Amino acid sequence: MKKSVEQLGSEETMDICSESDLPGTSQQDSDESRPSSASAVTTYTNYMRQSLITKNFQEIKSFGEGGEKFNAITNSILFMICKDMQPFSIVESEGFRQLMKLVVHQYKIPSRQTLTRRLDAKYDSLESVVKVKLSFVDSVAITTDIWSDTMQTRSFLGITVHYASDGKMFSFTLGVCDLEHRHTAEYLAEKLMETCNQWNIPKEKITAVVTDNGANIVKAVHIAFGKHVHMACCAHTLNLVAEKSIDNTGTLKGLIGKVKLIVTWFKHSIVASDELRRRSPKKLIQEVPTRWNSKYYMLKRFLELRSIINEIISNHISAPAMVTAFETQEIEEVTRLLQPLEVATKELCGENYVTASKIIPMIHCLKIRLMAVSTILDPRFKKILFQNLTACSTAVEHLETIVKSLTSPLAAEQIAPVGSHHIPDEDEEFNLWSQHHVMVEKMNNSNNDGTSEIAHYLKCPLKKFEQNPLQLWDDIKGICPTLAKIAPKYLSIPATSVPSERVFSKAGQVLTQQRSRLKGKRLSKLLFLNSCDELFF
């Protein structure tokens, strides 16, 4: 049974005032003190009551509009809408209202219009925060792609930004632009520049722009930022390698087509699908030409279920012909060949860790200079996986050029041209050793031109593969300060354009039939807020 405030107050007062048990305290003294004890209980009880009343009023006030708890809960609802791709109408749904009534009955759920206004305010606030963060970094990388919404026949250009800071990778969705005209390279370049200008990103700060191999988007990057900045999506290139290799082998293409026909038959036959479902929890996977590695997933699942598929097909006259034992062996070989490409694609599609430096160690792609520099600057790889020594030395020379370009302006200001002599001013005190000091300074600066720094870095032991290369540079920057400034610029480049494609996957979850009237500007704000983590909110 719960005790009342009066009982609690009486017990505490009795504990405080029970001095008759102490030595030197008489019963008479105790009796004389009883009136004061009763008064203390009354005072304490009134105090507790007043505290509870004050606390309740403060609690009620905090749940009112503009109160602390009201703002916290409303902010959390807004975070849920942005992160989980929920419509604003969720606050009007019966289930949500019942939940909030049970959890916090004092909270008055805001309307859709209120949440929309708060989203605009949140976007303006976080946009300013991200602009400040971007202004403090020396370089950024961008990914971009085009997406068409088939339900509304609308096209969008998605743009994401990536950079390294304090040993971590950061990425944000800069925007999703409505494409209202033909997707010419000039029009796309204009949209790219508009977005960069909106976020105060100058062209000089952009290290790389990663896209797929579409001719219009590649040319748009060339127009907007220059040819040297463009980088082809490594995952897209890997997928093209697999597709072209299979297409150029007629027998293999026919065999895969045979498997695809069987999978299609199962997808269209309810009887066959029910039978397969009863015998295995796994389903057959259909190849989708626009999905990377979907051919590998289809063949792999087919091999896993081939014995069951063979039995089901043999019981249906309308079923397509089953693959032979020899053909099954060929499919197993193709699957083993495609597996490394699937693993490499998945590894290179990350956003929260360094990926650009893994391209050469994975597939020995030595034709892209940016990736060669990234690999050398990764303390886990350096030069060990270069097969082409010429490409390796070219990358090192390019890195030396970058280092010298960073150090030579300062050296040029401090060192007099070769062959010149220092002529003292009339007021300057004569110093016999002044020319010696100039020569020593020349010598020191010539030995500190960056080449020795690179050589020292390459001689250091390789680091463990599991370590974060960005954090490793925090330990190395004491001995390689110039390289430490260059490393984040190249290590922060994403290996693929997958981040911008992920944006469109999320956009597809937003642009549902129920939200068909959503404007492109509102969609862009939602996707930007979705890319911000909880700490930003």
KARAWO-V778638 format. One record per backbone hydrogen bond with DSSP energy under -1.0 kcal/mol. NH is the residue of the N-H (numbers start at 1). CO is the residue of the C=O. Records with the same first field share a line. If there is no record, write none. Layout:
# KARAWO-V778638
NH = CO  CO
This chain:
# KARAWO-V778638
8 = 4
9 = 5
10 = 6
11 = 7
12 = 8
13 = 9
14 = 10
15 = 11
16 = 12
17 = 13
19 = 17
22 = 19
25 = 22
30 = 26
31 = 27
32 = 28
33 = 29
37 = 33
38 = 34
39 = 35
40 = 36
41 = 37
42 = 38
43 = 39
44 = 40
45 = 41
46 = 42
47 = 43
48 = 44
49 = 45
50 = 46
51 = 47
52 = 48
53 = 49
54 = 50
55 = 51
56 = 52
57 = 53
58 = 54
59 = 55
60 = 56
61 = 57
62 = 58
63 = 59
67 = 64
70 = 62
71 = 67
72 = 68
73 = 69
74 = 70
75 = 71
76 = 72
77 = 73
78 = 74
79 = 75
80 = 76
81 = 77
82 = 78
83 = 79
84 = 80
86 = 81
90 = 87
91 = 88
92 = 89
93 = 90
97 = 93
98 = 94
99 = 95
100 = 96
101 = 97
102 = 98
103 = 99
104 = 100
107 = 104
115 = 111
116 = 112
117 = 113
118 = 114
119 = 115
120 = 116
121 = 117
122 = 118
123 = 119
124 = 120
125 = 121
126 = 122
127 = 123
128 = 124
129 = 125
130 = 126
131 = 127
132 = 128
133 = 129
134 = 130
135 = 131
140 = 205
141 = 162
142 = 208
143 = 160
144 = 210
145 = 158
147 = 156
149 = 154
153 = 149
154 = 149
156 = 147
157 = 177
158 = 145
159 = 175
160 = 143
161 = 172
162 = 141
163 = 170
165 = 168
168 = 165
170 = 163
172 = 161
174 = 159
175 = 159
177 = 157
179 = 155
184 = 182
188 = 184
189 = 185
190 = 186
191 = 187
192 = 188
193 = 189
194 = 190
195 = 191
196 = 192
197 = 193
198 = 194
199 = 195
200 = 197
201 = 196
205 = 202
206 = 203
207 = 140
209 = 229
210 = 142
211 = 231
218 = 214
219 = 215
220 = 216
221 = 217
222 = 218
223 = 219
224 = 220
225 = 221
226 = 221
229 = 226
231 = 209
233 = 211
234 = 495
237 = 233
238 = 234
239 = 235
240 = 236
241 = 237
242 = 238
243 = 239
244 = 240
245 = 241
246 = 242
247 = 243
248 = 244
249 = 246
253 = 249
254 = 250
255 = 251
256 = 252
257 = 253
258 = 254
259 = 255
260 = 256
261 = 257
262 = 258
263 = 259
264 = 260
265 = 261
266 = 262
267 = 263
268 = 264
269 = 265
273 = 269
274 = 270
275 = 271
276 = 272
277 = 273
278 = 274
279 = 275
280 = 276
291 = 288
294 = 291
297 = 293
298 = 294
299 = 295
300 = 296
301 = 297
302 = 298
303 = 299
304 = 300
305 = 301
309 = 305
310 = 306
311 = 307
312 = 308
313 = 309
314 = 310
315 = 312
316 = 313
328 = 324
329 = 325
330 = 326
331 = 327
332 = 328
333 = 329
334 = 330
335 = 331
336 = 332
337 = 333
338 = 334
339 = 335
342 = 338
343 = 339
344 = 340
345 = 341
346 = 342
347 = 343
348 = 344
358 = 355
359 = 356
362 = 358
363 = 359
364 = 360
366 = 364
372 = 368
373 = 369
374 = 370
375 = 371
376 = 372
377 = 373
378 = 375
381 = 378
382 = 375  378
384 = 381
386 = 383
392 = 388
393 = 389
394 = 390
395 = 391
396 = 392
397 = 393
398 = 394
399 = 395
400 = 396
401 = 397
402 = 398
403 = 399
404 = 400
405 = 401
406 = 402
407 = 403
408 = 404
411 = 407
412 = 408
413 = 409
414 = 410
415 = 411
420 = 417
434 = 431
437 = 433
438 = 434
439 = 435
440 = 436
441 = 437
442 = 438
443 = 439
444 = 440
445 = 441
446 = 442
447 = 443
454 = 450
455 = 451
456 = 452
457 = 453
458 = 454
459 = 455
463 = 379
467 = 464
472 = 468
473 = 469
476 = 472
477 = 473
479 = 476
480 = 476
484 = 480
486 = 482
487 = 483
490 = 486
491 = 487
492 = 488
493 = 490
501 = 497
502 = 498
503 = 499
504 = 500
505 = 501
506 = 502
507 = 503
508 = 504
510 = 506
511 = 507
512 = 510
518 = 515
523 = 519
524 = 520
525 = 521
526 = 522
527 = 523
528 = 524
529 = 525
530 = 526
531 = 527
